Amino acid sequence: MTLLNFSHPITPAQRAQIEALTGQSIGRQLAAMPQFDEQQPFGPQVDALLAQIDLIPAQWQGPILVVLPSLNFIAALLLAELHGRMGYFPAIVRLRPAADSLPPRFEVAEIINLQAVRETARAALRISWRLKWKSLRRS
């Protein structure tokens, strides 16, 4: 599995947590920390950020896990770009502050399969529309 990290460096403990949660080893870890100019459009800056990721087109189709940047605008653009390159939404790593840790440290909270979230939402929408259609036909 390839880990694309667009946030702070992953610690050995976090790496072990990721591997335990996914049941896969991280074969390759690629990092690109976003340092965006707030006065410039973000689209071209996301393109430049992804240009730092050394993957050939076929590798974008392999198992990829993503650590998103914390700034929501960059994360949204990045997901759109990744979906375009991969053909599906990637799974992402959610980090959280570890309880009672001094100094503060972060642990892996969960792995979120965004493609599964999308597919569940689409299925729920289809069911909702079927029910609505049936009620309209009865009226």
C-alpha positions in Angstrom: 0.0 0.0 0.0 1.2 3.5 -0.7 0.6 6.2 1.9 0.3 9.7 0.6 0.9 12.2 3.4 -0.1 15.8 3.0 0.2 16.6 6.7 2.7 16.3 9.5 5.2 13.5 9.4 3.8 10.1 10.4 5.5 8.6 13.5 6.5 5.0 13.8 3.7 4.4 16.3 1.1 6.0 13.8 2.5 3.8 11.0 2.1 0.7 13.1 -1.5 1.8 13.9 -2.3 2.3 10.2 -0.9 -1.1 9.3 -2.8 -2.8 12.1 -6.1 -1.1 11.1 -5.7 -1.8 7.3 -4.2 -5.2 7.7 -1.6 -4.1 5.0 2.0 -3.0 5.2 2.9 0.4 3.9 5.3 -0.3 1.1 5.9 3.2 0.1 5.3 6.5 1.9 5.3 9.8 -0.1 5.0 13.1 1.6 4.3 16.6 0.3 3.5 19.3 2.9 1.2 22.0 1.5 2.6 25.5 2.0 0.0 27.5 0.1 -0.1 31.2 -0.7 -3.5 32.4 0.6 -3.4 35.3 -2.0 -3.2 33.0 -5.0 -5.8 30.5 -6.4 -5.6 27.1 -4.7 -6.3 25.0 -7.9 -2.9 25.5 -9.5 -1.2 25.1 -6.1 -2.8 21.7 -5.6 -1.6 20.8 -9.1 1.9 21.8 -8.0 1.6 19.8 -4.8 0.6 16.7 -6.6 3.4 17.1 -9.1 5.7 16.4 -6.1 4.2 12.9 -5.8 6.3 10.5 -7.8 3.7 8.0 -9.1 3.2 6.9 -12.7 -0.4 6.6 -14.0 -0.6 2.8 -13.3 0.5 3.4 -9.7 -2.5 5.7 -9.1 -4.7 2.6 -9.6 -3.0 0.7 -6.8 -3.9 0.7 -3.1 -3.5 4.2 -1.8 -4.2 5.6 1.6 -4.2 9.4 2.2 -3.4 11.6 5.1 -5.2 14.9 4.2 -4.0 18.4 5.0 -5.9 20.1 7.8 -7.1 23.1 5.8 -10.5 22.2 4.4 -10.2 24.0 1.1 -7.0 22.3 0.2 -8.3 18.9 1.3 -11.5 19.3 -0.8 -9.5 20.3 -3.9 -7.0 17.5 -3.3 -9.8 14.9 -3.0 -11.2 16.1 -6.3 -7.8 15.8 -8.0 -7.2 12.4 -6.5 -10.6 11.1 -7.6 -9.7 12.3 -11.1 -6.4 10.5 -11.1 -7.5 7.3 -9.3 -11.1 7.0 -10.6 -12.5 6.6 -7.1 -12.3 8.3 -3.7 -9.4 7.1 -1.6 -9.4 5.9 1.9 -8.2 8.5 4.4 -6.5 8.4 7.8 -8.2 10.3 10.6 -5.8 11.4 13.4 -7.0 12.6 16.8 -5.2 14.0 19.9 -4.2 11.2 22.2 -6.0 11.4 25.6 -4.0 12.9 28.5 -0.7 13.2 26.5 1.9 15.7 27.4 3.4 16.9 25.2 0.4 16.7 22.9 0.6 13.8 20.4 -1.7 12.4 17.8 -2.9 8.8 17.3 -4.7 7.2 14.4 -8.4 7.3 15.1 -9.7 5.4 12.1 -9.4 4.7 8.4 -12.3 6.1 6.5 -13.2 4.5 3.1 -14.5 7.5 1.2 -15.6 5.4 -1.8 -17.7 3.2 0.5 -19.2 6.3 2.1 -20.1 7.6 -1.4 -21.6 4.3 -2.5 -23.7 4.1 0.7 -25.0 7.6 0.1 -25.9 6.7 -3.5 -27.8 3.6 -2.4 -29.7 5.5 0.3 -30.6 8.2 -2.3 -31.9 5.5 -4.7 -34.0 4.0 -1.9 -35.3 7.4 -0.9 -36.3 8.2 -4.5 -38.0 4.8 -4.9 -40.1 5.4 -1.8 -41.0 8.9 -2.9 -41.9 7.7 -6.4 -44.2 5.0 -4.9 -45.9 7.5 -2.6 -46.4 9.9 -5.6 -47.9 7.1 -7.7 -50.4 6.3 -4.9 -51.6 9.9 -4.6 
